[in-house]
Amino acid sequence: MKQDRILSMLGLAEKAGRIASGEFSAEKAVKSHKAYLVIVASDASDNTKKMFQNMCSYHRVPCFIYGTKEELGHYIGKQYRASVAVTEEGFAKSLVSKLQILEKTE
């Protein structure tokens, strides 16, 4: 399944130390220009989604709503995570292309 490939890649990025997870860390990564991609859980609060979408568009960082808090947390080996920032360009580009393909098929 496509979805699992995206979440598995997040797991790889986490193992490589290229993930900032949780609202505070993800926000810090975006504002310090270290984030190349932000993924917000589909079951995150509307305020969280809006905050990240606005902040990411301001800082020109791609932002996608994807997976659940439980899935995002599980695949990076943590508790529930509402938001995850990818801080490595290669991982981010690959994930963005997969997420864009997924958006077109939905």
C-alpha positions in Angstrom: 0.0 0.0 0.0 1.3 3.5 -0.9 0.4 4.9 2.5 2.8 2.5 4.2 5.7 3.5 1.9 5.3 7.1 3.0 5.1 6.3 6.7 8.0 3.8 6.4 10.1 6.6 4.8 9.3 8.7 7.8 10.7 5.9 10.0 13.9 5.8 7.9 14.2 9.5 8.2 13.8 9.2 12.0 16.5 6.5 12.2 18.8 8.9 10.3 18.0 11.6 12.8 16.2 13.8 10.2 12.9 14.2 11.9 11.7 16.9 14.2 8.5 15.6 15.8 5.8 17.2 17.9 4.4 20.7 17.5 7.2 22.6 19.3 10.1 20.9 17.5 8.4 20.9 14.1 7.5 24.6 14.5 11.1 25.4 15.5 12.5 23.5 12.5 10.3 25.5 10.1 11.1 28.8 11.6 14.8 28.1 11.7 14.7 27.1 8.0 15.7 23.5 8.8 12.5 21.8 7.7 12.0 20.7 4.0 8.6 19.2 4.6 5.9 19.1 7.3 3.3 16.4 7.7 0.3 17.1 10.0 -1.9 14.3 11.2 -5.4 14.2 9.7 -6.9 14.0 13.2 -4.9 16.9 14.6 -7.0 19.9 15.7 -8.1 22.4 13.1 -6.0 25.1 14.9 -2.9 22.9 14.6 -3.5 22.3 10.9 -4.2 25.9 10.2 -1.2 27.1 12.2 1.2 24.8 10.3 -0.4 25.5 6.9 0.0 29.3 7.4 3.5 29.0 8.8 4.6 26.6 6.1 3.2 28.8 3.3 4.9 31.8 4.8 8.3 30.0 5.1 7.7 28.2 1.7 7.8 24.7 3.2 5.6 22.0 1.7 2.9 21.0 4.2 0.6 17.9 3.8 -2.2 16.5 6.0 -1.5 12.8 6.1 -2.0 9.8 8.4 -3.3 9.8 11.9 -1.5 10.9 15.1 -1.1 7.3 16.1 0.4 6.3 12.7 2.8 9.2 12.6 4.0 8.4 16.1 4.1 4.7 15.6 6.3 4.9 12.5 8.8 7.1 14.1 8.9 5.0 17.3 7.2 7.6 19.5 3.9 8.3 21.2 1.1 10.1 19.3 2.5 12.9 17.0 0.3 15.6 15.5 3.1 17.0 13.4 6.4 15.9 11.9 9.0 18.0 10.1 11.6 16.3 7.8 14.9 18.1 8.1 16.8 16.4 5.2 16.2 17.6 1.7 16.6 14.2 -0.1 14.0 12.5 2.2 11.7 15.5 1.9 11.8 15.6 -1.9 11.0 11.9 -2.2 8.2 12.2 0.3 6.7 15.3 -1.4 6.6 13.5 -4.8 4.9 10.5 -3.2 2.4 12.7 -1.4 1.6 14.7 -4.5 1.0 11.6 -6.5 -1.3 10.4 -3.7 -3.2 13.7 -3.7 -3.8 13.4 -7.5 -5.3 9.9 -7.1 -7.7 10.8 -4.3 
